[in-house]
């Protein structure tokens, strides 16, 4: 975890893209009823990756034996990841849900302010807001309503793992961590899985799909990426 956070921070990889795609061959492995999951489930979660509570000030206070972790965001950090999400939506179904906790958190209220500004640049994209607790419920209740979800670091960490279970196997999912321009790091969301190393049973599909994401997002080779995905 420390190494990954360090790489993301040093390379300024501020946007994490995690697609949750249910392949028809894995439909029976999905824990939801067929009538709920429907056909062609395809959700993209765009998670801010280099700020928020994971990078905020933290510590222990000896005087009263307490601990604290600080959720921090500035306008620039929010704006750049929103642009990534809205641009992704333009290539999909043009539907964005920004997930936050604006009824309580001041950082979430800032996210909404910046969203209103950024959304004006994408008039074709429909956008809305959803509290994170409701979003966690809706991913199970009616996942088909989502196209692109944009959210902060911690909420994105949790929701993307929840969404991965809808696909039947976390071993099938790729991810992209993007910086400015064409800079990106691509990896399976399941990590290195050292517990099954050398046993000849690791699933390579997520690694292969990560290459497809690299072709799409860093090299703008959409047709080549699609060929890998179809294969």
ZATORKE-789543 format. One line per 2 residues: number of its first residue (from 1); for each residue x, y, z of N, C-alpha, C, CB. Coordinates in pm, whole numbers. Atoms other than C-alpha are relative to their C-alpha. Last residue first. Glycine has a CB too. Layout:
BEGIN
NUM	X:Y:Z:X:Y:Z:X:Y:Z:X:Y:Z; ...
END
This chain:
BEGIN
231	-72:128:-4:-1054:-1138:-2808:-12:-66:137:148:21:-36; 83:99:67:-1323:-869:-2797:64:-139:3:-25:41:-144
229	116:26:-85:-1129:-669:-2537:-90:-107:-62:-79:130:23; -43:79:-116:-805:-700:-2733:-118:-39:86:103:79:83
227	-35:135:51:-972:-586:-3057:45:-89:114:112:9:-106; 124:76:18:-1138:-296:-2871:28:-141:-49:-93:72:-99
225	49:35:-134:-799:-172:-2754:-126:-86:-10:-30:128:81; -89:105:-50:-666:-187:-3110:-43:-46:139:145:49:3
223	30:124:75:-966:7:-3237:84:-116:50:24:21:-151; 127:58:-39:-935:270:-2964:-30:-133:-70:-111:99:-28
221	18:108:98:-565:343:-3011:-127:-77:35:124:-95:-4; 116:-33:85:-555:677:-2828:-19:-100:-113:16:139:-58
219	-42:-3:139:-203:594:-2697:-112:33:-99:60:-132:-36; -131:-63:15:-235:664:-2325:41:16:-146:105:-80:74
217	-12:-127:-71:-610:608:-2273:136:68:-17:-26:-21:144; 111:-95:15:-707:340:-2524:33:137:57:-124:-55:68
215	12:-39:140:-381:149:-2566:-105:108:-19:-34:-122:-86; -117:-80:33:-327:152:-2191:-5:47:-144:128:-81:24
213	23:-134:-53:-684:33:-2131:117:93:-31:-24:-6:152; 101:-63:86:-623:-263:-2363:-29:142:47:-131:-83:-1
211	-70:-42:122:-303:-341:-2172:-97:68:-96:68:-123:-69; -73:-121:-37:-506:-345:-1851:80:54:-119:94:-28:120
209	92:-112:17:-740:-592:-2021:63:132:42:-128:-25:80; 17:-21:144:-448:-834:-2056:-93:119:-25:-58:-128:-68
207	-126:-57:50:-361:-795:-1688:-10:32:-148:116:-98:26; -6:-140:-43:-725:-846:-1589:127:69:-47:-10:8:152
205	89:-84:80:-746:-1164:-1800:10:148:39:-144:-47:16; -73:-107:70:-438:-1328:-1651:-89:101:-71:92:-61:-100
203	73:-32:123:-626:-1533:-1385:70:117:-71:-148:36:31; 32:-143:10:-383:-1674:-1128:-66:27:-135:129:88:18
201	144:-22:4:-412:-2053:-1106:-39:148:1:-64:-69:117; 55:17:134:-62:-2181:-1179:-153:15:-3:39:-136:-55
199	95:111:-4:27:-2221:-810:-70:-23:-133:-103:26:108; -63:129:28:347:-2013:-827:-94:-118:-3:104:-25:99
197	-116:-2:90:194:-1708:-657:57:-141:-16:110:94:53; 16:107:99:-146:-1777:-499:116:-4:-100:-133:17:-76
195	46:124:-64:-99:-1589:-170:-18:-114:-100:-130:24:73; -113:88:-36:111:-1325:-345:-42:-133:60:90:71:96
193	52:129:-49:-201:-1178:-514:111:-97:39:-89:-65:-107; -96:104:36:-12:-899:-697:-40:-140:46:134:34:58
191	-134:-9:-53:-297:-650:-699:85:-120:-38:-4:16:150; -19:98:-107:-663:-742:-756:141:5:60:-27:-138:-53
189	39:-57:-129:-734:-417:-944:25:-99:114:-147:41:-2; 122:67:-47:-528:-534:-1241:-38:56:138:20:-154:7
187	-18:118:-84:-273:-270:-1343:-133:-66:29:70:36:132; 109:93:26:-214:28:-1569:25:-131:74:-16:-26:-152
185	-45:128:-52:-9:336:-1485:-118:-96:-5:56:13:147; 92:88:-70:-64:649:-1693:68:-124:52:-114:-38:-90
183	-62:77:-108:99:951:-1852:-103:-86:72:69:94:99; 16:142:27:-70:1056:-2177:61:-88:109:63:-34:-132
181	-39:46:131:-130:1420:-2083:-25:-149:-17:145:30:-25; 18:-96:109:-152:1485:-1712:46:-60:-132:76:130:30
179	-51:-132:-35:-185:1188:-1481:-29:96:-114:151:-5:30; -42:-96:102:-389:869:-1511:52:129:61:-116:31:-94
177	-26:-117:-84:-428:557:-1299:66:104:-89:91:-36:125; -95:-99:50:-592:287:-1511:14:111:103:-44:58:-138
175	14:-137:-47:-765:-28:-1395:107:87:-63:9:7:153; -118:-83:21:-837:-381:-1514:-22:136:64:31:15:-151
173	15:-145:16:-1098:-624:-1385:133:73:-9:-81:55:113; 27:-33:140:-1126:-999:-1439:10:149:-29:-138:-50:-38
171	-114:33:84:-964:-1118:-1116:-17:36:-147:29:-143:11; -90:-115:-6:-1226:-935:-908:123:-24:-89:44:26:146
169	-138:33:-36:-1469:-1203:-1024:86:124:-3:57:-106:-96; -21:142:-22:-1846:-1218:-1068:140:-37:40:-36:-73:-122
167	-50:60:124:-1885:-874:-1226:30:-148:16:125:72:-45; 111:18:93:-2108:-742:-948:43:-73:-125:-60:135:-37
165	68:126:-33:-1824:-805:-703:-119:-25:-92:-45:2:145; -73:112:60:-1618:-536:-876:-69:-133:28:143:-4:54
163	42:18:139:-1882:-276:-794:69:-120:-64:29:126:-82; 137:50:-1:-1821:-320:-422:-47:-30:-142:-95:101:67
161	-7:140:-42:-1446:-285:-474:-140:-62:6:69:-12:136; -53:76:113:-1505:31:-678:17:-148:36:134:58:-46
159	103:30:99:-1736:167:-409:52:-82:-116:-60:129:-52; 102:91:-52:-1480:141:-127:-99:-41:-109:-74:66:117
157	-66:123:-42:-1177:295:-297:-104:-104:40:98:27:117; -30:76:122:-1393:554:-470:65:-133:30:88:81:-90
155	126:55:49:-1538:669:-137:24:-86:-124:-100:112:-31; 47:106:-89:-1185:706:3:-130:-64:-50:-21:55:140
153	-94:111:-15:-1034:896:-289:-58:-115:84:129:50:63; -129:-28:-65:-1320:1121:-392:78:-128:25:-22:75:133
151	3:-18:-145:-1595:1050:-643:140:19:57:-68:-120:67; -120:-76:-35:-1696:1029:-1007:-6:29:150:10:133:-83
149	2:-52:-137:-1941:757:-1114:131:72:24:-21:-116:105; -127:-45:-57:-1988:701:-1487:-25:55:139:67:107:-91
147	-92:3:115:-2275:491:-1631:139:37:49:-48:99:-114; -127:-71:1:-2504:404:-1342:73:-16:-133:87:-48:114
145	23:-145:9:-2876:317:-1350:129:79:-17:-72:48:124; 13:-42:140:-2799:-47:-1435:-21:151:-15:-116:-72:-65
143	-128:-42:57:-2670:-107:-1083:-10:55:-142:96:-114:2; 26:-27:142:-3023:-109:-936:128:49:-68:-113:105:-15
141	144:-4:30:-3043:-242:-579:-27:14:-149:-66:114:75; 57:134:-15:-2680:-347:-536:-145:-4:-45:10:-47:145
139	-83:90:81:-2511:-34:-671:-50:-144:7:146:7:46; 50:2:138:-2808:160:-528:83:-89:-92:-3:140:-56
137	123:78:8:-2715:68:-170:-48:-15:-144:-110:66:85; -36:138:-34:-2355:186:-196:-122:-91:-9:60:-6:141
135	-67:58:117:-2478:497:-377:39:-144:25:124:83:-36; 103:38:97:-2724:570:-94:63:-66:-122:-82:123:-42
133	72:113:-60:-2440:564:161:-111:-50:-93:-60:41:137; -75:124:12:-2224:776:-69:-73:-120:60:134:14:65
131	-76:23:-122:-2478:1054:-113:61:-140:-4:-90:17:125; 55:105:-84:-2579:1097:-477:88:-14:124:-10:-136:-78
129	-76:27:-122:-2539:1388:-716:-67:-112:79:15:127:86; 79:-7:-123:-2654:1435:-1076:93:-33:117:-123:-99:-4
127	-71:27:-124:-2516:1482:-1426:-92:17:120:122:92:14; 93:-12:-112:-2644:1462:-1782:75:-34:129:-124:-95:-20
125	-5:100:-107:-2364:1515:-2031:-104:32:108:142:-6:62; 65:124:44:-2437:1700:-2355:-9:-104:111:75:-58:-119
123	146:-14:-2:-2364:2041:-2199:-75:-127:-42:-41:113:-90; 47:125:61:-2003:1940:-2118:-154:0:-2:54:-125:79
121	-84:27:117:-1821:2267:-2042:-43:-126:-74:145:-11:42; 36:-97:105:-2102:2378:-1811:80:-23:-128:21:143:50
119	110:55:80:-2044:2057:-1610:-42:94:-114:-120:-28:89; -53:90:103:-1706:2188:-1493:-112:-49:-93:71:-119:65
117	-84:-74:95:-1852:2485:-1305:43:-88:-117:123:57:72; 88:-92:72:-2138:2295:-1138:78:81:-104:-70:96:99
115	75:77:99:-1893:2019:-1049:-91:90:-83:-83:-109:68; -88:16:116:-1668:2273:-877:-69:-79:-110:132:-70:41
113	-23:-132:61:-1946:2379:-642:82:-12:-127:69:93:100; 122:-37:74:-2046:2017:-580:14:135:-68:-121:2:94
111	12:85:118:-1691:1914:-490:-123:39:-82:-10:-149:41; -91:-58:99:-1672:2213:-254:-4:-82:-129:143:8:55
109	67:-121:49:-1981:2084:-74:86:71:-103:-34:95:116; 101:43:98:-1813:1744:-52:-77:119:-56:-97:-99:65
107	-71:35:123:-1510:1901:118:-99:-42:-109:101:-112:26; -27:-124:72:-1745:2063:370:77:-27:-129:80:97:89
105	-140:-35:21:-1872:1720:476:17:128:-82:71:-114:-69; -83:-6:-121:-2217:1663:632:137:62:-27:18:-138:58
103	85:-39:-112:-2505:1689:382:80:15:130:-111:-104:20; 12:-146:-10:-2247:1695:104:-94:46:111:-46:56:-131
101	75:-4:-126:-2151:1330:154:-21:147:34:76:-77:117; -61:-79:-107:-2026:1258:-199:-76:-18:130:4:148:-38
99	33:59:-131:-2089:1062:-519:75:75:110:34:-152:4; -107:-39:-93:-2095:1253:-849:-43:-46:140:26:156:-4
97	46:-16:-138:-2319:1067:-1094:121:33:86:-73:-130:52; -94:-6:-112:-2240:1119:-1463:-76:10:132:96:119:-16
95	74:-8:-125:-2442:1019:-1772:98:-11:117:-108:-113:8; 15:-141:-36:-2313:1071:-2123:-86:20:125:-60:78:-116
93	143:-33:7:-2371:709:-2231:-31:142:46:-79:-98:82; 86:108:-46:-2004:645:-2317:-146:43:-15:32:-39:148
91	-24:115:87:-1742:851:-2500:-91:-117:35:145:-43:9; 29:-42:138:-1869:1178:-2349:18:-115:-99:91:116:-40
89	145:11:23:-1875:1005:-2011:-38:38:-142:-75:88:99; 30:143:17:-1497:959:-2027:-148:-20:-30:39:-78:126
87	-51:37:132:-1455:1333:-2084:-26:-148:-29:150:31:-10; 94:-52:100:-1684:1401:-1787:47:-34:-141:-16:151:16
85	126:73:-5:-1477:1173:-1564:-99:46:-105:-61:15:136; -24:137:46:-1139:1312:-1668:-130:-78:-5:102:-71:92
83	-18:-5:145:-1270:1668:-1633:25:-139:-57:117:94:-36; 133:-15:60:-1396:1588:-1284:9:5:-152:-69:126:53
81	57:134:5:-1048:1462:-1193:-143:4:-56:1:-64:140; -68:82:100:-894:1795:-1294:-57:-141:-7:149:-6:30
79	32:-37:138:-1151:2008:-1115:63:-95:-100:46:142:-29; 134:47:33:-1127:1835:-779:-29:21:-148:-106:73:86
77	1:146:-9:-752:1874:-745:-135:-58:-40:34:-45:141; -74:55:114:-766:2233:-869:-4:-152:-2:145:48:3
75	79:-11:123:-1041:2334:-624:70:-65:-121:-28:148:-30; 9:-135:54:-857:2210:-317:-70:-3:-135:141:65:-13
73	3:-16:146:-923:1894:-121:6:148:-34:-127:-65:-60; -38:-129:59:-848:1779:235:-13:-6:-152:144:38:39
71	47:-1:139:-996:1505:456:27:139:-58:-152:-37:-11; 61:-121:55:-786:1493:773:-37:-17:-147:95:119:16
69	-31:6:142:-710:1185:984:-79:112:-67:-34:-142:-62; 76:-77:98:-703:1211:1364:53:-25:-141:6:151:32
67	-62:4:132:-604:1004:1667:-85:82:-97:15:-147:-50; 89:-8:116:-673:1029:2038:80:-8:-130:-83:130:5
65	0:132:63:-497:928:2362:-99:-5:-118:-35:-109:103; 132:60:-24:-594:1254:2539:-16:-135:-72:-111:97:-47
63	67:-58:-117:-250:1404:2588:-135:-65:29:-19:148:-19; -27:77:-121:-75:1164:2349:-82:50:119:148:7:33
61	-15:-101:-105:-235:1308:2037:12:-73:133:-121:102:2; 50:39:-132:-187:1077:1740:27:114:97:67:-132:49
59	-89:14:-114:-146:1173:1378:-69:-49:124:66:131:28; 48:101:-94:-284:1251:1039:97:-10:117:-17:-138:-70
57	-75:6:-125:-262:1533:786:-62:-104:92:2:138:69; 12:-113:-91:-422:1453:453:82:-18:126:-144:20:36
55	-119:-83:10:-299:1205:192:-3:120:95:16:47:-142; -119:86:3:-539:916:248:130:80:-4:-7:-93:-119
53	-37:41:-135:-812:1159:358:124:-88:3:-116:-72:64; 100:57:-89:-834:1336:26:59:-52:129:-72:-111:-70
51	33:-93:-108:-554:1379:-225:-104:-66:90:-52:137:-57; -121:-53:-66:-366:1175:-485:-29:104:108:91:60:-103
49	-98:96:-47:-624:934:-633:116:58:82:55:-70:-115; -115:-90:-23:-954:1092:-725:104:-78:80:-44:131:76
47	-35:-29:-140:-1173:799:-831:119:96:6:34:-130:76; -115:-90:10:-1349:756:-1165:27:53:140:-26:118:-103
45	-20:-82:-120:-1582:455:-1151:129:79:-16:5:-89:129; -135:-52:-15:-1694:320:-1488:6:89:123:44:79:-127
43	-10:-120:-83:-2000:95:-1499:147:43:5:-55:-26:145; -126:-70:30:-2078:-157:-1773:2:131:76:17:25:-155
41	-36:-90:-108:-2350:-418:-1719:138:61:-27:-1:-74:136; -104:-96:35:-2432:-565:-2061:28:102:111:-38:73:-126
39	-98:34:104:-2761:-734:-1978:104:112:-12:-70:-24:-136; 32:-31:139:-2968:-715:-1659:108:-47:-97:-20:148:-16
37	-125:-32:68:-2813:-719:-1312:-22:34:-147:96:-116:12; -59:-122:-56:-3147:-697:-1134:124:41:-79:35:-19:148
35	89:-112:33:-3341:-946:-1348:50:132:56:-141:-28:53; -13:-42:140:-3045:-1185:-1338:-87:119:-35:-35:-115:-91
33	95:68:87:-3050:-1196:-955:13:53:-143:-145:20:52; 133:-58:13:-2736:-1060:-789:-88:-81:-95:11:145:-51
31	85:34:-114:-2434:-1261:-669:-142:56:-10:64:49:126; 47:-124:-63:-2270:-1253:-1016:-94:-34:114:-69:93:-103
29	-84:-26:-118:-2103:-1588:-1086:-38:129:71:146:5:-41; 44:87:-109:-2387:-1695:-1318:82:21:127:8:-146:-43
27	128:-49:-54:-2317:-1394:-1540:-48:-84:119:-106:-1:-110; -6:-1:-147:-1953:-1490:-1580:-132:41:65:109:95:46
25	-44:131:-47:-1965:-1598:-1947:4:-10:153:137:-31:-57; 113:93:0:-2176:-1290:-2024:39:-139:51:-58:-11:-140
23	-6:82:120:-1891:-1064:-1917:-109:-107:7:141:-65:-17; 41:139:-20:-1994:-816:-1647:3:-73:-134:-142:-7:64
21	69:56:117:-1793:-495:-1676:-33:-146:28:88:13:-129; 62:124:-49:-1687:-288:-1376:-88:-52:-112:-83:24:133
19	123:49:64:-1446:-26:-1511:-49:-128:67:23:-25:-150; 28:141:-26:-1202:131:-1266:-131:-41:-68:-7:-28:151
17	116:48:75:-1043:458:-1371:-16:-149:24:16:29:-151; 4:146:12:-812:620:-1115:-129:-42:-71:9:-68:140
15	131:54:35:-739:990:-1161:8:-151:-19:-55:67:-127; 107:-53:-84:-456:1181:-990:-138:-60:-28:-8:146:-17
13	107:75:66:-147:1002:-1113:-128:25:79:33:-154:-8; 120:-85:6:94:1269:-993:-110:-66:-84:34:138:-57
11	33:-16:141:397:1050:-1076:-121:91:-22:-27:-136:-63; -118:-50:71:539:1096:-725:-30:26:-148:115:-99:14
9	-32:-136:-40:198:1063:-557:113:59:-80:34:5:145; 108:-88:47:82:758:-748:31:145:31:-134:-40:63
7	-8:-9:147:417:587:-696:-104:97:-54:-19:-140:-64; -119:-77:36:418:666:-323:14:19:-150:123:-69:53
5	30:-140:-30:59:550:-270:118:89:-40:-32:18:149; 96:-47:100:147:226:-447:-34:147:22:-127:-84:5
3	-69:-13:129:460:172:-236:-93:57:-105:55:-135:-46; -88:-117:-6:278:244:90:69:24:-133:105:-17:111
1	82:-120:0:0:0:0:86:126:0:-93:0:121
END
